[in-house]
Amino acid sequence: MTEYESDKKKKLIGDLVSNSRRIISNHIALPLGIHIMTKILGWINAIELMELNSNDFFEYDNQLKDYPSGTDRLAYNVDKLIEYENQINERSIGNA
């Protein structure tokens, strides 16, 4: 690994920690936070595979990819958002 890659990986790991803090402090919603986690983990793994089982993040993100999150939700009708929330809850219960 080059020095540039090493520095980039350290920065991305810092980004993971920062994003984790935003999730647990409710500064961002869990679905958006998980989506960001998967992006950052993908970038890190492109540099060097981490010894971290991130499959849960990727699976969660994959299951929610068809639903609006973050500010995208502002463009949706409230009734449609309720329908999406019910579908997500049904998926969650089915996987529990």
Secondary structure as UniProt FT lines:
FT   HELIX           3..24
FT   TURN            25..26
FT   HELIX           30..47
FT   HELIX           55..64
FT   TURN            65..66
FT   HELIX           70..75
FT   HELIX           78..95
//
